[in-house]
Amino acid sequence: MQFSGFRSVIGSMWSVDDEVARQMVSAFYSNLVDGSGRLDCTRAAVALHKAVKSLRKKIPLEQQIVFIHIGV
């Protein structure tokens, strides 16, 4: 994906439960929006960190550690 021009990529290192993925994506995008309501791609790493942190007690550890951010 980065070779196609994307500055950062979020992915998983192995398979993830569908419900966990849905929750993580929802939390991730809610943290990716800046104060003006626009998506801020420079916040991708922080948004992923906050998403995992917010779901820490709701999803099993082995499902939390699969998500990675690559890029700037």
C-alpha positions in Angstrom: 0.0 0.0 0.0 2.8 2.4 0.8 4.3 1.8 -2.7 1.0 3.0 -4.1 1.4 6.4 -2.4 -0.3 6.0 1.0 1.8 7.6 3.7 0.7 5.2 6.4 -1.0 1.8 6.6 -2.9 0.0 9.4 -3.0 -3.7 9.2 -3.0 -6.9 11.2 -0.3 -9.5 11.6 -2.7 -12.4 11.6 -6.4 -13.2 11.5 -8.7 -11.2 13.7 -12.2 -11.9 14.9 -14.8 -9.9 12.8 -16.4 -8.3 15.8 -13.0 -7.2 17.2 -12.1 -5.7 13.8 -15.4 -3.8 13.7 -14.8 -2.4 17.2 -11.2 -1.5 16.4 -12.1 0.2 13.1 -14.8 2.2 14.8 -12.6 3.4 17.6 -9.7 4.1 15.2 -11.7 6.4 13.0 -13.3 8.2 15.9 -9.7 9.0 17.1 -8.5 9.9 13.6 -10.9 12.8 13.3 -9.4 16.2 14.4 -11.2 19.0 16.3 -12.8 20.4 13.1 -14.4 17.0 12.2 -12.0 16.2 9.3 -9.9 13.1 9.0 -6.2 13.8 9.9 -4.0 11.1 8.5 -1.0 12.3 10.4 -2.7 11.1 13.5 -2.9 7.4 12.4 -0.4 6.0 14.8 -1.9 7.9 17.8 -5.4 7.0 16.7 -4.5 3.3 16.6 -2.8 3.5 20.0 -5.9 5.2 21.5 -8.3 2.7 19.9 -6.4 -0.3 21.3 -6.2 1.4 24.7 -9.9 2.2 24.8 -10.8 -1.5 23.9 -8.2 -3.0 26.2 -10.7 -4.4 28.7 -13.2 -5.4 26.1 -11.2 -7.7 23.8 -8.7 -10.5 24.5 -5.0 -9.7 24.6 -4.2 -11.9 21.6 -6.7 -9.9 19.5 -5.2 -6.5 20.7 -1.6 -7.1 19.7 -2.3 -8.0 16.1 -2.8 -4.4 14.9 0.2 -2.5 13.5 0.9 0.9 11.9 3.5 1.3 9.3 4.5 4.8 7.9 4.6 8.3 9.1 
